[in-house]
Amino acid sequence: MFYHVPKVHIETPQMNVLKTSIDQIPGKIPAAAKACGVSVRAVYKWIDAGRLPRTDYTGETEYAKRLADISGGAFSSDWLLSETLKSTSDAA
């Protein structure tokens, strides 16, 4: 007896640069939220979106700088901004 198994295309999720970066911060998400003066839920929303809020790209806020400052040199704010912007534009 043979069973037909349909071929299923499974997309692999793209690497979330923001999550990977935050994971390098001692204390991870709670520490990131505290450094940025936002709630833990706000940081989860950023991670779900794969990018920081628009205000960080327009210079109104400095979340990337704050995250870079507590990362222990794991990444720079300029790198984080450019990579998160690039990764979200690639997904579009």
Residue frames relative to the residue before (quaternion, step in Angstrom):
aa qw qx qy qz dx dy dz
M 1.0000 0.0000 0.0000 0.0000 0.00 0.00 0.00
F 0.1452 -0.7980 0.5832 0.0450 3.56 -0.82 1.04
Y 0.2111 -0.7600 0.6037 0.1157 3.50 -1.07 0.79
H 0.3654 -0.7099 0.5571 0.2281 3.51 -1.01 0.81
V 0.1144 -0.7818 0.6113 0.0443 3.54 -0.73 1.08
P 0.3349 -0.7581 0.5175 0.2130 3.59 -0.49 1.12
K 0.4527 -0.6547 0.5284 0.2953 3.51 -1.15 0.67
V 0.1264 -0.7902 0.5988 0.0314 3.51 -0.84 1.01
H 0.2854 -0.7440 0.5814 0.1642 3.51 -0.87 0.99
I 0.0669 -0.7929 0.6056 0.0048 3.53 -0.62 1.14
E 0.2706 -0.7599 0.5709 0.1530 3.53 -0.72 1.09
T 0.3492 -0.7098 0.5657 0.2329 3.52 -0.96 0.82
P 0.4746 -0.6842 0.4626 0.3044 3.57 -0.85 0.87
Q 0.4919 -0.6428 0.4981 0.3109 3.53 -1.10 0.72
M 0.5712 -0.5802 0.4497 0.3672 3.51 -1.16 0.59
N 0.2982 -0.7374 0.5804 0.1746 3.55 -0.93 0.93
V 0.3320 -0.7847 0.4963 0.1667 3.56 -0.18 1.33
L 0.6513 0.5219 -0.3256 0.4443 3.57 0.95 -0.82
K 0.6631 0.4914 -0.3104 0.4717 3.61 0.90 -0.87
T 0.6451 0.5203 -0.3186 0.4601 3.58 0.93 -0.88
S 0.6586 0.5047 -0.3035 0.4684 3.58 1.00 -0.81
I 0.6740 0.4879 -0.2975 0.4681 3.58 0.87 -0.93
D 0.6194 0.5529 -0.3412 0.4407 3.59 1.07 -0.67
Q 0.6388 0.5226 -0.3210 0.4646 3.61 1.21 -0.38
I 0.5770 0.5759 -0.3722 0.4437 3.58 1.28 -0.21
P 0.4593 -0.6538 0.5107 0.3174 3.60 -0.87 0.85
G 0.7702 0.2756 -0.2294 0.5274 3.58 -0.69 1.07
K 0.2526 -0.8396 0.4478 0.1755 3.55 1.40 -0.16
I 0.8729 -0.0512 0.0299 0.4842 3.60 -0.95 -0.89
P 0.6674 0.4802 -0.3418 0.4551 3.66 0.79 -0.78
A 0.6475 0.5069 -0.3194 0.4709 3.60 1.01 -0.74
A 0.6311 0.5252 -0.3285 0.4669 3.59 1.03 -0.77
A 0.6482 0.5186 -0.3137 0.4611 3.57 0.94 -0.88
K 0.6667 0.5066 -0.3007 0.4565 3.57 0.91 -0.93
A 0.6671 0.5087 -0.3029 0.4522 3.59 0.90 -0.92
C 0.7309 0.4179 -0.2289 0.4886 3.58 1.04 -0.76
G 0.4259 -0.7226 0.4547 0.2997 3.58 1.24 -0.19
V 0.5743 0.5489 -0.3879 0.4674 3.57 1.12 0.71
S 0.6177 -0.5456 0.4067 0.3942 3.57 -1.27 0.14
V 0.6284 -0.5048 0.4253 0.4116 3.54 -1.28 0.35
R 0.6193 0.5524 -0.3383 0.4437 3.59 1.02 -0.78
A 0.6223 0.5380 -0.3420 0.4543 3.61 1.00 -0.75
V 0.6536 0.4990 -0.3175 0.4721 3.59 0.95 -0.84
Y 0.6279 0.5196 -0.3400 0.4692 3.62 1.00 -0.73
K 0.6277 0.5260 -0.3368 0.4647 3.60 1.03 -0.71
W 0.6228 0.5224 -0.3387 0.4737 3.58 1.03 -0.77
I 0.6621 0.5075 -0.3066 0.4584 3.56 0.90 -0.93
D 0.6427 0.5206 -0.3233 0.4596 3.60 0.94 -0.87
A 0.6918 0.4534 -0.2686 0.4936 3.58 1.04 -0.77
G 0.3877 -0.7395 0.4667 0.2915 3.58 1.20 -0.46
R 0.7565 0.2731 -0.1765 0.5675 3.56 1.24 0.34
L 0.5510 -0.5806 0.4827 0.3554 3.51 -1.32 0.25
P 0.6633 -0.4877 0.3512 0.4460 3.62 -1.19 0.19
R 0.6763 -0.5029 0.3646 0.3961 3.56 -1.22 0.56
T 0.6289 0.5790 -0.3354 0.3958 3.56 0.99 -0.82
D 0.6260 0.5335 -0.3529 0.4461 3.59 1.12 -0.46
Y 0.6716 0.4875 -0.2906 0.4763 3.58 1.10 -0.65
T 0.6983 0.4362 -0.2652 0.5017 3.57 1.22 -0.46
G 0.5569 -0.6510 0.3660 0.3636 3.57 1.29 0.05
E 0.4631 0.6907 -0.4429 0.3351 3.59 1.25 0.14
T 0.7668 0.1558 -0.0956 0.6153 3.58 1.20 -0.58
E 0.2886 -0.7627 0.5557 0.1616 3.56 -1.26 0.29
Y 0.1087 0.8275 -0.5414 0.1016 3.59 0.87 0.91
A 0.6331 0.5324 -0.3399 0.4475 3.61 0.94 -0.81
K 0.6454 0.5127 -0.3165 0.4695 3.59 0.98 -0.82
R 0.6617 0.5032 -0.3068 0.4636 3.58 0.93 -0.87
L 0.6509 0.5020 -0.3145 0.4748 3.58 0.99 -0.80
A 0.6542 0.5073 -0.3112 0.4667 3.58 0.95 -0.86
D 0.6331 0.5569 -0.3272 0.4265 3.57 1.00 -0.81
I 0.7556 0.3595 -0.2133 0.5044 3.60 1.00 -0.74
S 0.5202 0.6666 -0.4018 0.3516 3.60 1.27 0.03
G 0.4228 -0.7161 0.4614 0.3091 3.57 1.22 -0.18
G 0.6967 -0.4830 0.2651 0.4593 3.56 1.12 0.67
A 0.3900 0.7393 -0.4716 0.2809 3.61 1.24 0.21
F 0.7872 -0.0538 0.0463 0.6125 3.60 1.15 -0.60
S 0.3973 -0.6907 0.5449 0.2612 3.56 -1.28 0.34
S 0.6249 -0.5430 0.3953 0.3979 3.56 -1.21 0.38
D 0.6324 0.5308 -0.3376 0.4521 3.60 0.98 -0.78
W 0.6507 0.5089 -0.3151 0.4672 3.58 0.96 -0.87
L 0.6626 0.5139 -0.3129 0.4461 3.60 0.87 -0.93
L 0.6640 0.5014 -0.3082 0.4612 3.58 0.90 -0.88
S 0.7028 0.4637 -0.2887 0.4558 3.59 0.82 -0.93
E 0.6824 0.4921 -0.3001 0.4496 3.61 0.93 -0.81
T 0.6683 0.4759 -0.3175 0.4755 3.60 0.95 -0.74
L 0.6317 0.5073 -0.3381 0.4789 3.57 1.04 -0.66
K 0.6488 0.5175 -0.3088 0.4647 3.58 1.00 -0.85
S 0.6909 0.4918 -0.2988 0.4376 3.60 0.84 -0.94
T 0.6770 0.4657 -0.3120 0.4769 3.61 1.04 -0.62
S 0.6466 0.4926 -0.3357 0.4760 3.60 1.06 -0.57
D 0.6055 0.5414 -0.3552 0.4626 3.62 1.15 -0.52
A 0.6678 0.5100 -0.2979 0.4529 3.58 1.08 -0.74
A 0.6251 0.5752 -0.3395 0.4040 3.60 1.12 -0.53
